[in-house]
Amino acid sequence: MINPDNKIKMNKIMNAINEVKMLAAQKGLTLTYLAEYLSKHTNKKYSLDSLSKKLRANTIRYSEMNFSYSQLTSTTY
């Protein structure tokens, strides 16, 4: 039996992943592009795999998420 608290937590994580993917798709961007953009502008190494794992594990930092969100919602990239 699934613990209801775990189910709620998983829904929140999946919503974050889906929101990032949705925003990227609306801009015509890929998560690969976003990982490359983060690498270039934060001086940290990101790959599609590492970014996806951080999103799924909910271990992405607020600053990383905020930077990603600002990139995905800006009119220029």
C-alpha positions as CSV (number, residue, x, y, z in Angstrom):
1,M,0.0,0.0,0.0
2,I,1.3,3.5,-0.9
3,N,1.7,5.9,1.9
4,P,-0.5,8.9,1.2
5,D,2.2,11.4,2.2
6,N,4.6,9.8,-0.4
7,K,1.9,10.0,-3.0
8,I,1.5,13.8,-2.3
9,K,5.3,14.3,-2.4
10,M,5.5,12.4,-5.7
11,N,2.7,14.5,-7.2
12,K,4.6,17.7,-6.3
13,I,7.8,16.4,-7.8
14,M,6.1,15.3,-11.0
15,N,4.3,18.7,-11.2
16,A,7.7,20.5,-11.0
17,I,9.2,18.2,-13.7
18,N,6.1,18.7,-15.9
19,E,6.1,22.5,-15.4
20,V,9.8,22.7,-16.5
21,K,9.1,20.5,-19.5
22,M,5.9,22.5,-20.4
23,L,7.7,25.8,-20.2
24,A,10.6,24.5,-22.2
25,A,8.2,23.2,-24.9
26,Q,6.3,26.5,-25.0
27,K,9.6,28.2,-25.8
28,G,10.7,25.6,-28.2
29,L,13.6,24.6,-26.0
30,T,14.7,21.2,-24.8
31,L,16.0,20.1,-21.4
32,T,19.3,19.5,-23.1
33,Y,19.5,23.1,-24.1
34,L,18.5,24.2,-20.6
35,A,21.3,22.0,-19.2
36,E,23.8,23.5,-21.6
37,Y,22.5,27.0,-20.7
38,L,22.9,26.4,-17.0
39,S,26.4,25.0,-17.5
40,K,27.4,28.1,-19.5
41,H,25.9,30.6,-17.1
42,T,26.6,29.1,-13.7
43,N,30.1,27.6,-14.3
44,K,28.8,24.2,-13.1
45,K,28.6,21.1,-15.2
46,Y,25.1,20.1,-16.2
47,S,23.9,17.4,-18.6
48,L,20.5,16.3,-19.6
49,D,20.9,13.3,-17.3
50,S,22.0,15.3,-14.3
51,L,19.3,17.9,-14.7
52,S,16.6,15.2,-15.1
53,K,17.9,13.4,-12.0
54,K,17.9,16.6,-10.0
55,L,14.3,17.3,-11.0
56,R,13.1,13.7,-10.3
57,A,14.9,13.5,-7.0
58,N,13.8,17.0,-6.0
59,T,17.4,18.0,-5.2
60,I,17.6,20.9,-7.5
61,R,18.5,24.1,-5.6
62,Y,16.2,27.0,-5.5
63,S,18.8,29.2,-7.2
64,E,19.1,26.7,-10.0
65,M,15.3,26.4,-10.4
66,N,14.9,30.2,-10.2
67,F,17.6,30.7,-12.9
68,S,16.0,28.0,-15.1
69,Y,12.5,29.6,-14.6
70,S,13.8,33.0,-15.5
71,Q,15.4,31.6,-18.7
72,L,12.2,29.7,-19.6
73,T,10.0,32.7,-19.1
74,S,12.2,35.4,-20.7
75,T,11.4,36.6,-24.2
76,T,15.0,36.2,-25.3
77,Y,17.5,33.4,-25.0
